[in-house]
Amino acid sequence: MSDGSGAAESLFTYGVLQAPDVQLDTFGRLLHGDDDTLSAFRLDDGDERGVPAGGAHRRRILRHTGDPLDRVFGTVVRLSPDELDAADEYLMSGSRRISVVLESGLSAWVYVGA
């Protein structure tokens, strides 16, 4: 859950939250952000999560490997506390949110396998 301070939060997105239809359904808007990279993590196959009728997105699970050669490319977006709570609601089943430092040096939240 958000810390309630009202300040915008950075979230590293790498999968389903990059889909425009998921962004509109979850946040009511399209997200814009900056490319970044997360080292020492990799993506594993996860489950399928149905989104608008007739569509589904394969959910990928982020796992820490500790190997600096493993890298995940994604986008850092800025979310309000309420939007971060909406992301939690959408992704917390089978995941947990942790704070990481990206290759750019920016600290951001990211969802990893539980």
N, C-alpha and C positions, 0 to 999 in steps of 0.2 A: 504494500500500500504506500501511497505517497506520504511525505512527511508533513503535509498540511501547511507548509510555509507560503504557498502561492507562487513560488518561483518556478520558472520553466525548468524542466528536467531533460537531460540528454538521454536518448535511447538509441542503442546500436541495433539496427534492423538488418536481417540477413535472409529473410525467407518470406513467410506468408504475409507479414505486415508491410511488405513492399508491393503487394498486389493492390491496384487502385480500388477494386470492388471491396476488398477487406477494409481498406482505409476509410472509405465512405461509410460502410456499415458500422465500423467500430468508433470512428471519430467524427463522422459527419463532414469530413473535408479530406482533400488530398494533401499528403505530407510532402514537404520538400526538405532536403537535407544535403549533407556533404559526404562524399565517399570517404571511407576509412577502412582500416584493416585491424583485425584482432588476431594476435599471435598466440601460439600454444593452445589453440582450440581447433576442433574439426567438426564437420557436420555429419551426422548419421541419419539414416532414414527413420522417420517417425510414422505417425498415423495420418489418415486423411481427414480433413476437417471440411465438412460441407459449408459452402458459402453460397450466395444466391442460387436460387432454384436452377438446377441443371449444371451447376459448376462445383468443382471441388479443387482444393489445393493440397498438394502433398506437404505435410508438415515435417520439417527437418529439425532434428534435435541437436543442439550445440553441446559438445562435450569437451571438457578440459583434458588435454593430453600432456601438457608440460613440455612438449617438444616445440622449440622455437621455429622449427621449419614448417610446422602446421600453421596454416593461416586461413582465416575466413574473411572474405571481402563483403562489405556491406555499406550501409548508409546511416549516418547519425542524424536523427531528427530531434526537434525540440517539442516537447509536449507539456501541456498544462498539468497540474496535479490531477484534475478530473480525467484528462485523457490518459494519463499513466494508469489511473485506477481502471479505466476501460480496457486498456491493454492487459492489465493483470487479470481481469475477469475473462478476457478472451483466451489468454495463453497459460494461465496458471495450472490448468489441468495437466499433470505430468511434467510441469516445468517449475522452476523457481527463478526469481529475479535476483541478480547479483551485480555488484559494482565492479567494473573492470577499467583498466587503462589501455586505451587504443594506441596504435603505432604513432598517431599524431601527437600523443601525450595527453589527449582529452580523456577525462573520466566520464564514463557513461554507464547506464544500466543496460543489462542484456539478460535474455532468458536462456537458461541452460536446463538440461535434463535434470529431473528431480532425483 
